[in-house]
């Protein structure tokens, strides 16, 4: 559920469809959305790379490479706003479920 929530919310914030992130040919915004999803799930929330890879249908090597190179996320305009917004929404959602 966490992976689904984060991936769908990032896609929504980037104004793209989640399916577009899974495509091999991606636009700049699709690549940035992928980097943000991986950053949030792997780097911030410690979700296993294999789980993210399976959900997105992207190779584990690609997810691993992206997670080991978070500087791509740091270059995204307002990336901090995206990250904190989604983290706060997720915390709120988890709080309501408990």
C-alpha positions as CSV (number, residue, x, y, z in Angstrom):
1,X,0.0,0.0,0.0
2,X,2.8,2.4,0.8
3,X,4.5,1.8,-2.6
4,X,1.2,2.3,-4.4
5,X,0.3,5.4,-2.5
6,X,3.7,7.1,-3.0
7,X,3.9,6.1,-6.7
8,X,0.4,7.3,-7.5
9,X,0.8,10.5,-5.6
10,X,4.1,11.4,-7.3
11,X,2.6,10.7,-10.7
12,X,-0.3,13.0,-9.8
13,X,2.0,15.8,-8.6
14,X,4.0,15.5,-11.8
15,X,0.8,15.5,-13.8
16,X,1.6,12.2,-15.6
17,X,0.1,8.7,-15.6
18,X,1.9,6.1,-13.5
19,X,2.0,3.8,-16.6
20,X,4.1,6.5,-18.4
21,X,6.8,6.1,-15.7
22,X,7.0,2.4,-16.6
23,X,7.7,3.1,-20.3
24,X,11.2,2.7,-21.5
25,X,11.1,6.0,-23.4
26,X,10.4,8.7,-20.9
27,X,10.1,12.5,-21.0
28,X,12.0,14.7,-18.6
29,X,9.0,14.9,-16.2
30,X,8.5,11.1,-16.3
31,X,12.2,10.6,-15.5
32,X,12.0,13.1,-12.7
33,X,8.9,11.4,-11.3
34,X,10.7,8.0,-11.4
35,X,13.7,9.5,-9.5
36,X,11.4,11.0,-6.9
37,X,9.5,7.7,-6.4
38,X,12.7,5.8,-6.0
39,X,14.1,8.4,-3.7
40,X,11.1,8.4,-1.4
41,X,10.6,4.7,-1.3
42,X,14.1,3.4,-1.2
43,X,16.2,6.3,0.3
44,X,13.6,7.8,2.7
45,X,11.3,5.0,3.6
46,X,13.7,2.0,3.3
47,X,11.4,0.0,1.0
48,X,13.4,-2.9,-0.5
49,X,14.6,-2.3,-4.1
50,X,13.0,-5.6,-5.2
51,X,9.6,-4.5,-4.0
52,X,9.9,-1.2,-5.8
53,X,11.2,-2.9,-8.9
54,X,8.3,-5.4,-9.0
55,X,5.7,-2.7,-8.5
56,X,7.0,-0.4,-11.2
57,X,8.1,-3.2,-13.6
58,X,11.5,-1.7,-13.8
59,X,14.7,-3.7,-13.4
60,X,16.3,-3.9,-9.9
61,X,19.5,-2.6,-11.4
62,X,17.8,0.6,-12.6
63,X,16.1,1.1,-9.2
64,X,19.4,0.4,-7.4
65,X,21.3,2.8,-9.7
66,X,18.7,5.6,-9.2
67,X,18.7,5.1,-5.4
68,X,22.5,5.3,-5.2
69,X,22.5,8.5,-7.2
70,X,20.0,10.7,-5.4
71,X,21.6,13.9,-6.9
72,X,19.2,13.6,-9.8
73,X,16.3,14.3,-7.4
74,X,18.1,17.2,-5.8
75,X,18.2,19.0,-9.2
76,X,14.4,18.8,-9.6
77,X,12.7,22.1,-9.1
78,X,10.9,22.2,-5.7
79,X,11.8,18.5,-5.0
80,X,11.8,19.3,-1.3
81,X,8.1,20.4,-1.6
82,X,7.2,17.1,-3.3
83,X,9.1,15.0,-0.9
84,X,7.8,16.6,2.3
85,X,4.3,16.9,1.0
86,X,4.1,13.2,0.2
87,X,5.8,12.2,3.4
88,X,3.4,14.2,5.5
89,X,0.4,12.9,3.6
90,X,1.6,9.3,4.1
91,X,2.2,9.9,7.9
92,X,-1.3,11.3,8.1
93,X,-2.8,8.4,6.2
94,X,-0.9,5.9,8.4
95,X,-2.0,7.7,11.6
96,X,-5.6,7.5,10.5
97,X,-5.3,3.8,9.9
98,X,-3.9,3.1,13.3
